[in-house]
């Protein structure tokens, strides 16, 4: 059941050919972020194992740390103390910041496109109404000249 679910999630995130580029990019970046957080959690526990003062001693703690790091919240309750752990943290931070920036940009693009469609539709209706008024004025002027 899980592989079918994962396949469906990947299809939804990456989208089909007809989906706009910003949606596919945000979906792909989100999948990359999830992978980096899961792998980074494992890698930081491996890097911190046996280090003096290490707070990232289990996968659940490291997973929470990777969420904090990717979102740049960083409560300070967990942090890497080794050089390799900090390198993993840097990767998680950069990917997290990039992903959230892409998702925010995709949402902004969606809102702007929606508003542009609405305004374009309103603009087309207004233009049509103006054309009809000009047509009526021309008919009135033409009738007045004849009569």
C-alpha positions, -999 to 999 in steps of 0.1 A, spaced: 0 0 0 28 25 9 46 23 -25 13 31 -43 6 60 -19 42 73 -24 38 71 -62 5 90 -60 22 117 -38 51 121 -62 27 124 -91 7 151 -73 38 170 -63 55 169 -96 24 173 -116 16 165 -152 29 182 -183 -1 206 -184 7 220 -150 24 254 -147 62 253 -142 60 271 -108 38 243 -94 60 216 -107 91 233 -94 76 239 -59 64 202 -58 98 189 -68 116 212 -43 93 199 -16 101 163 -24 138 171 -23 134 189 10 116 158 25 144 136 13 171 159 26 154 161 60 150 123 63 185 116 51 200 145 70 184 133 102 201 99 98 234 115 87 235 139 117 229 111 142 257 92 126 280 122 126 272 131 162 275 95 176 298 94 205 307 132 204 310 149 237 280 172 244 260 158 215 222 164 218 213 147 185 215 111 198 184 95 183 165 96 150 133 112 164 153 140 180 173 145 147 141 145 127 127 173 149 160 191 146 159 189 108 123 204 108 135 232 130 166 238 108 148 236 75 122 262 87 150 283 103 131 283 136 161 268 155 149 266 191 183 257 202 172 225 220 191 203 196 222 213 176 252 195 161 285 198 178 307 181 152 320 195 120 302 169 99 270 174 118 272 212 111 279 204 74 247 184 74 229 212 91 241 237 65 227 215 37 193 211 55 192 249 60 200 259 24 175 233 10 148 244 34 152 281 27 153 275 -10 122 252 -9 101 276 13 111 304 -10 99 284 -41 67 274 -25 60 310 -14 68 322 -50 45 295 -64 16 307 -41 22 343 -51 22 334 -88 -10 315 -84 -27 344 -66 -15 369 -92 -25 347 -121 -60 342 -106 -64 380 -102 -52 387 -137 -77 362 -152 -105 379 -132 -94 414 -143 -90 402 -179 -125 388 -179 -138 421 -164 -118 441 -189 -133 421 -218 -168 427 -205 -162 464 -201 -147 466 -236 -177 448 -251 -201 472 -233 -182 503 -246 -183 489 -281 -221 484 -278 -225 520 -266 -205 533 -295 -226 513 -319 -258 527 -304 -244 562 -305 -235 558 -342 -270 545 -349 -286 575 -332 -263 599 -350 -270 582 -383 -308 583 -377 -307 619 -367 -289 629 -399 -314 611 -420 -344 625 -402 
